[in-house]
Amino acid sequence: MPTKKELYAKAKEFGVKGRARMSKNELEEAVILCCSVEWFNDIAGNKIIIHDASDVEIEVLDVFTPTI
């Protein structure tokens, strides 16, 4: 399990804003989200853009979009 210091460093690499005020759990969630976005963009060639914690933009190209 990574330390808070390690999570902070990774969040800094990803350019996570507000990381200095985040708890260890919040840092872990932010890093997981950023890793997931990177993974998705790599395998699907699509784009997920995170503007801030409350605004996530998803651009899906040539991928099945389920209807709810």
Residue pairs with C-beta under 8 A, 6 or more apart in sequence:
2 10
2 28
4 24
4 27
7 24
7 27
7 28
7 31
8 19
8 27
10 31
10 34
11 19
11 22
11 27
11 30
11 31
11 34
12 19
14 30
14 31
14 34
16 22
16 27
16 30
16 31
16 34
17 52
18 53
19 27
19 30
22 30
33 50
34 50
37 48
37 50
40 46
40 48
41 47
41 48
44 63
45 61
46 58
46 59
46 60
46 61
46 63
47 58
47 59
47 61
48 56
48 57
48 58
48 59
49 56
49 57
49 58
49 59
50 56
50 57
51 57
